[in-house]
Amino acid sequence: MRQTSRARASRLKVLALLSLFALPLLVAWAMVTWRVGIPEQRTAHGDLAPDLPALAAWPLEGEHAAGLGGGWVLAFDCGDQCAALADQWWRLHRALGREAPRVSRLRVGGEASALPGEAVAHWTEHPAWHAPDHLWVLDPRGVPVLAYGPEVSARDVLDDLNRLLRMNPEVLRRDEPRLAGR
């Protein structure tokens, strides 16, 4: 009689252990199947993964790549609000603080001279996806990641950019010395 109660207790322990591992899987399956408990809010304020070519394929004239540091790029197309948006994106760049060197700005079009830290290029021809007063965030490879219309607030772009920079830490090159304690 003692062995049957021990065997029964062992079986109960195994069943409890299996249910401990199976229960989260069942809950996850139910959440996905019936769309219960899954957040519907957006994380990014812009359009994710816009259907644009990489920066190298953009029909631009001038040596715009020389002015870019090889990091993240804020590229914006000048239109009617060119002066105001150029100033807004300059201020946003400054608001990045210590992360600002990881981001460069590219202004496409406009007649004004370049603001500090800004590269200027002009369209050789207007592509089909040309959108005046729009802003695009490009990753270090030059691939567009986010797109924003002219109505977006600088605060929303700053939030998205800070999140991108935080989620994609800077990779130190081998020739850069590591600073202790920083």
C-alpha positions as CSV (number, residue, x, y, z in Angstrom):
1,M,0.0,0.0,0.0
2,R,2.9,2.3,0.7
3,Q,4.4,1.9,-2.8
4,T,1.1,2.7,-4.5
5,S,0.8,6.0,-2.5
6,R,4.4,6.8,-3.4
7,A,3.8,6.0,-7.0
8,R,0.7,8.1,-7.0
9,A,2.6,11.0,-5.4
10,S,5.3,10.7,-8.0
11,R,2.8,10.7,-10.8
12,L,1.1,13.8,-9.4
13,K,4.5,15.6,-9.2
14,V,5.2,14.8,-12.8
15,L,1.8,16.0,-13.9
16,A,2.2,19.2,-11.9
17,L,5.6,19.7,-13.5
18,L,4.3,19.1,-17.0
19,S,1.4,21.5,-16.4
20,L,3.8,24.1,-15.2
21,F,5.5,24.0,-18.6
22,A,2.4,23.5,-20.7
23,L,0.2,26.1,-19.1
24,P,2.2,29.1,-20.5
25,L,2.1,27.5,-24.0
26,L,-1.7,27.1,-23.8
27,V,-2.2,30.7,-22.6
28,A,0.0,32.0,-25.5
29,W,-1.8,29.9,-28.0
30,A,-5.2,31.2,-26.7
31,M,-3.9,34.8,-26.8
32,V,-2.8,34.4,-30.5
33,T,-5.9,32.5,-31.6
34,W,-8.5,34.7,-30.0
35,R,-6.5,38.0,-30.0
36,V,-7.0,38.4,-26.3
37,G,-4.5,40.4,-24.2
38,I,-2.3,41.5,-27.1
39,P,-1.5,45.2,-27.1
40,E,-2.9,47.0,-30.2
41,Q,-1.0,50.3,-29.7
42,R,1.7,51.3,-32.1
43,T,5.3,51.6,-31.0
44,A,6.6,53.8,-33.8
45,H,5.0,57.1,-34.7
46,G,6.1,56.9,-38.3
47,D,5.5,54.4,-41.1
48,L,7.7,51.3,-40.4
49,A,9.9,49.9,-43.3
50,P,8.8,52.3,-46.0
51,D,9.0,51.0,-49.6
52,L,12.0,53.1,-50.6
53,P,15.3,52.1,-52.1
54,A,18.6,52.4,-50.1
55,L,20.3,55.8,-50.0
56,A,22.9,54.7,-52.5
57,A,20.2,54.2,-55.1
58,W,18.6,57.7,-54.6
59,P,19.0,59.9,-57.7
60,L,21.1,62.6,-55.9
61,E,23.8,64.9,-57.2
62,G,26.8,66.0,-55.2
63,E,29.0,64.2,-52.7
64,H,26.3,63.8,-50.1
65,A,27.9,60.6,-48.7
66,A,31.0,62.5,-47.7
67,G,29.0,64.6,-45.3
68,L,27.4,61.6,-43.6
69,G,29.2,59.8,-40.8
70,G,28.2,56.2,-41.7
71,G,25.7,56.1,-38.8
72,W,22.0,56.7,-38.7
73,V,20.7,59.3,-41.1
74,L,17.8,61.8,-40.9
75,A,17.1,62.5,-44.6
76,F,14.4,65.1,-45.4
77,D,13.0,66.4,-48.7
78,C,12.7,70.1,-48.8
79,G,9.3,71.5,-49.9
80,D,7.2,74.5,-49.0
81,Q,8.3,74.3,-45.3
82,C,12.0,73.8,-46.0
83,A,13.4,76.5,-43.7
84,A,11.2,75.6,-40.7
85,L,11.8,71.9,-41.1
86,A,15.5,72.3,-41.5
87,D,15.6,74.2,-38.2
88,Q,13.3,71.7,-36.5
89,W,15.5,68.7,-37.5
90,W,18.6,70.6,-36.5
91,R,17.1,71.2,-33.0
92,L,16.0,67.6,-32.8
93,H,19.6,66.5,-33.7
94,R,20.9,68.7,-30.8
95,A,18.3,67.2,-28.5
96,L,19.8,63.8,-28.9
97,G,22.7,64.9,-26.6
98,R,25.5,62.4,-26.4
99,E,23.9,60.2,-29.0
100,A,24.0,63.0,-31.6
101,P,27.3,61.9,-33.2
102,R,25.7,58.6,-34.2
103,V,23.1,60.5,-36.4
104,S,23.7,62.8,-39.4
105,R,21.3,64.9,-41.3
106,L,20.8,65.0,-45.1
107,R,18.7,67.7,-46.6
108,V,17.6,67.1,-50.2
109,G,16.8,70.3,-52.0
110,G,16.4,73.8,-50.8
111,E,18.3,77.0,-51.6
112,A,19.6,77.9,-48.1
113,S,23.1,77.0,-47.1
114,A,23.6,74.0,-44.9
115,L,23.1,74.2,-41.2
116,P,25.8,72.9,-38.9
117,G,26.2,69.2,-39.2
118,E,24.0,68.9,-42.3
119,A,24.8,67.6,-45.7
120,V,22.9,69.0,-48.7
121,A,22.1,67.3,-51.9
122,H,19.7,67.9,-54.8
123,W,17.6,65.5,-56.9
124,T,18.9,64.8,-60.4
125,E,15.3,63.7,-61.2
126,H,12.3,63.3,-58.9
127,P,11.7,59.6,-58.2
128,A,8.2,58.2,-58.0
129,W,8.4,58.1,-54.2
130,H,9.4,61.8,-54.0
131,A,7.5,63.4,-51.1
132,P,8.2,67.1,-50.2
133,D,8.6,67.9,-46.5
134,H,8.8,64.2,-45.6
135,L,11.5,62.9,-43.2
136,W,13.1,59.4,-43.5
137,V,15.2,57.7,-40.9
138,L,17.9,55.5,-42.5
139,D,19.9,52.8,-40.8
140,P,23.7,52.8,-40.9
141,R,23.5,50.8,-44.2
142,G,21.4,53.5,-45.8
143,V,18.1,51.5,-45.7
144,P,15.0,53.5,-44.8
145,V,13.5,52.3,-41.5
146,L,10.9,55.0,-40.7
147,A,9.1,57.6,-42.8
148,Y,7.3,60.7,-41.4
149,G,4.9,63.1,-43.0
150,P,5.1,66.9,-42.5
151,E,2.4,66.8,-39.8
152,V,4.5,64.7,-37.4
153,S,5.8,66.4,-34.2
154,A,9.5,66.6,-33.5
155,R,8.8,65.0,-30.1
156,D,7.4,61.9,-31.7
157,V,10.4,61.6,-34.0
158,L,12.8,62.1,-31.1
159,D,11.0,59.4,-29.1
160,D,11.4,56.9,-32.0
161,L,15.0,57.9,-32.7
162,N,16.0,57.5,-29.1
163,R,14.3,54.1,-29.0
164,L,16.2,53.1,-32.2
165,L,19.5,54.2,-30.8
166,R,18.9,52.5,-27.5
167,M,17.9,49.2,-29.2
168,N,20.8,49.3,-31.6
169,P,23.9,50.2,-29.5
170,E,26.9,51.6,-31.2
171,V,29.4,48.9,-32.2
172,L,33.0,49.9,-31.2
173,R,35.5,49.5,-34.0
174,R,38.7,47.6,-33.2
175,D,40.9,50.7,-33.6
176,E,38.8,52.7,-31.0
177,P,40.1,52.3,-27.5
178,R,37.5,51.5,-24.9
179,L,37.1,54.1,-22.2
180,A,36.9,52.7,-18.7
181,G,33.9,53.6,-16.7
182,R,31.9,55.2,-19.6
